[in-house]
Amino acid sequence: QVQLVESGGGLVQPGGSLRLSCAVSGSIFSIGAMGWYRQAPGKQRELVAGITSGGVTNYADSVKGRFTISRDNAKNTVYLLMNSLKPEDTAEYYCNADVWVSKWSEGDYWGQGTQVTVSS
C-alpha cells in the first residue's frame, strides 16, 4: 500500500508564509511526477505546482513567483513553500504522486489534504 501524508497547513496572515510537506510511504519502487493541488469551497480542484522526477517544475499562473515546489528523492517527500500568501490562496491543499509499486505497476495517489487559511 502507498500512503501520502501532508503536513504544514494552518492559519496565516496575508503576506505570510507556510511550507507544506508530503511524505510518500509504503511499497515504493520509484516515484515519478509529484504535485500540489488545491480546492476552495465551491470551486474545482486545480493544479498549483508540479515537479517531475528530474526536477522540472511548473506552476499555475496565480502562484508564479510566490510559491516554490521542491522534492527530496531520498526522503520520498515533496514540499511547497508558499510566500506572500493572499486570502484567495485559502483552500484545502492536496498532494499527488505518480508511484511505481513495481517495475510494471504504477498508480496515481492522493494525500488526505491539509487546510490553508489566509486571513487577518
N, C-alpha and C positions, 0 to 999 in steps of 0.2 A: 504494500500500500504506500501511497505517496501523500504526504501532508505538506501544506503551505501554511505557515503561521506568521501573521503580521503583527507588528507592534509599532508603537511610536505616535499613535494618533492622540488627539486631545483638543483642548480649547486654547486658542492663541489669539492675541490681539492683531488687528490689521497692521501689516508691516513686519510682523514677527516671522519666526522660522520654526520649522519642525523637520525632523528626519524620520521617515518611515523605514522599517526593515521588514524583510520577508525571508524566512529561512525555510528551505525545502529539505524534507527528511523522508526516510523510508527506503524502499528498494529502488535505488537510482543507478542507472548505467551511465547516463550523461544528461545534461540539461542544455537545451537549445535556447531559443529566444525567451526572454523574460520581459514582463511589463507591468505597468501600473494603470489601472482603470479607475474611474470614479463614477458615482451615480448620486445625483442630487434628488431630493424628493420631487416626484412628478416629471422627472426627466429620464432620458435613456442613458444607459451606461456608455461612457465614452473613454477612448484611449487617452491617457495623459502622457505617457512616455514608454518607449520600448528600447530594449538593448539586445543585440544578438550575442551569440556565444563568443564572437570575435571582438565584441565591444563597440560595434557600430550602434549609434543611438538615433532616435527620432522623437520628436516632441509635438504635442498639439500646439497650434499657434498661440493659444491663450496662455501657455505657460513658458514659452520660449524665453530664455534669458533670466527666468526666475527659478525654475526647477532644474535639478540635475539628477539623472539616473546613473547608477553605477552598480557593479556586481563584483563579488568576491567568489571566484570559482572554487577556491579551496574550501570555502565555508558554505557553498551552495546557497548563497544569500544575495539578494538584490536590495538596493537602497533607493530611496527617493528623498533627496534634500530639497526642501521647499522653502524658498526665501521670498521676502516681500509679499507675504500672503495677503489675499484680498477676501472680503466677505463672499464673493462669488466662487471662491475655491472650496467653500463649505460643501462637504459631500461624504459619503461612505467611500473609502478607497480600498480597492481590491488588487491583490497581487495575482499575477497569472504566469504560468511557466509551461513550456513545452518540454516534457520529461520523457526520456527514453528509459524504460524499465529493463530493457534487454536490447540486444543488437537489432532485434526485429520488431519490437513493440514500443509504440510511442503514444502518449496521450497528452491532452490539454487539461491542466489542473488549475484550480482557483483556491485562493485563501478565503477565510470567513469574513473578511472585511474589517476595517478599522475606521472609526469616525474621526473626521477632522472638522472642527468648527472654528471659523474665524469671525470673531465678534468682539466689540468693545464693551 
